[in-house]
Amino acid sequence: MPKVLSEEEIACFRNRMCDHALASFAKSGVEGISLRALAADLRCSRTTPYRYFKNKADILAALRQREFARIADTLETALGKEPTLSKQLSALCHAYFEFALAFPDSYRVMYSVSQPDLSKYTALESEIARSSMPMRHVVKAAVNTGILKGDPVDICYVVWAGLHGLISLHLSHMLGEQRDVTQLATVMIDSLIRSVSEEPALSVSNK
């Protein structure tokens, strides 16, 4: 009979599978991940991975859940280290950017993998939501106190889009070598925060 595993043993093996899945993703993309290949990597029987994950979609969801949890932890830690509200958004932006540079494969698997059946994976949905909460909380508080101007949701999307755009260009090797990406990040983050610290321009409708 198969050995009855403890919750700790199950979590440990699932984490090892996620490690190997991330390595396979880094090398060959989503197509490089399969339960059979993971069994070979882990030197276990072909059926063993199926004790932990039903299929490829399940392990992708578990991997993405783990990586979103990591960036959520990173942002929460950064927020906890900066007590000044007016500096918290900058601290979060830099922490987000530094995470992406330190763990590019994690960042890619978080944002480049499409899972249409996301509603099946409530734990993944929860970590995705948690990863956005530090910025949402800070922006809302900063708008309420007058530090930032505008709609909090709009501000979050604008700042996030700016960060994600620069990171994506960097990871795609599209920026060239004329500027160091960390210097560009500082300029961009400062510019984004300055733009949402001012009164929004009035829209002009054509009559």
LINDADA-V192602 format. One record per backbone hydrogen bond with DSSP energy under -0.5 kcal/mol. CO is the residue of the C=O (numbers start at 1). NH is the residue of the N-H. If there is no record, write none. Layout:
BEGIN
co=CO nh=NH
co=CO nh=NH
END
This chain:
BEGIN
co=3 nh=5
co=6 nh=10
co=7 nh=11
co=8 nh=12
co=9 nh=13
co=10 nh=14
co=11 nh=15
co=12 nh=16
co=13 nh=17
co=14 nh=18
co=15 nh=19
co=16 nh=20
co=17 nh=21
co=18 nh=22
co=19 nh=23
co=20 nh=24
co=21 nh=25
co=22 nh=26
co=23 nh=27
co=24 nh=28
co=25 nh=29
co=29 nh=32
co=30 nh=33
co=32 nh=34
co=34 nh=38
co=35 nh=39
co=36 nh=40
co=37 nh=41
co=38 nh=42
co=39 nh=43
co=39 nh=44
co=40 nh=43
co=45 nh=48
co=45 nh=49
co=47 nh=50
co=48 nh=51
co=49 nh=52
co=49 nh=53
co=55 nh=59
co=56 nh=60
co=57 nh=61
co=58 nh=62
co=59 nh=63
co=60 nh=64
co=61 nh=65
co=62 nh=66
co=63 nh=67
co=64 nh=68
co=65 nh=69
co=66 nh=70
co=67 nh=71
co=68 nh=72
co=69 nh=73
co=70 nh=74
co=71 nh=75
co=72 nh=76
co=73 nh=77
co=74 nh=78
co=75 nh=79
co=76 nh=80
co=77 nh=81
co=78 nh=82
co=79 nh=82
co=81 nh=83
co=83 nh=85
co=84 nh=87
co=84 nh=88
co=85 nh=88
co=85 nh=89
co=87 nh=91
co=88 nh=92
co=89 nh=93
co=90 nh=94
co=91 nh=95
co=92 nh=96
co=93 nh=97
co=94 nh=98
co=95 nh=99
co=96 nh=100
co=97 nh=101
co=98 nh=102
co=99 nh=103
co=101 nh=104
co=103 nh=107
co=104 nh=108
co=105 nh=109
co=106 nh=110
co=107 nh=111
co=108 nh=112
co=109 nh=113
co=112 nh=114
co=113 nh=115
co=115 nh=118
co=117 nh=120
co=118 nh=121
co=120 nh=122
co=121 nh=125
co=122 nh=126
co=123 nh=127
co=124 nh=128
co=125 nh=129
co=126 nh=130
co=127 nh=131
co=128 nh=132
co=129 nh=132
co=129 nh=133
co=130 nh=133
co=130 nh=134
co=132 nh=136
co=133 nh=137
co=134 nh=138
co=135 nh=139
co=136 nh=140
co=137 nh=141
co=138 nh=142
co=139 nh=143
co=140 nh=144
co=141 nh=145
co=142 nh=147
co=142 nh=148
co=143 nh=146
co=151 nh=155
co=152 nh=156
co=153 nh=157
co=154 nh=158
co=155 nh=159
co=156 nh=160
co=157 nh=161
co=158 nh=162
co=159 nh=163
co=160 nh=164
co=161 nh=165
co=162 nh=166
co=163 nh=167
co=164 nh=168
co=165 nh=169
co=166 nh=170
co=167 nh=171
co=168 nh=172
co=169 nh=174
co=170 nh=173
co=180 nh=184
co=181 nh=185
co=182 nh=186
co=183 nh=187
co=184 nh=188
co=185 nh=189
co=186 nh=190
co=187 nh=191
co=188 nh=192
co=189 nh=193
co=190 nh=194
co=191 nh=195
co=192 nh=196
co=194 nh=197
co=196 nh=149
co=203 nh=205
END
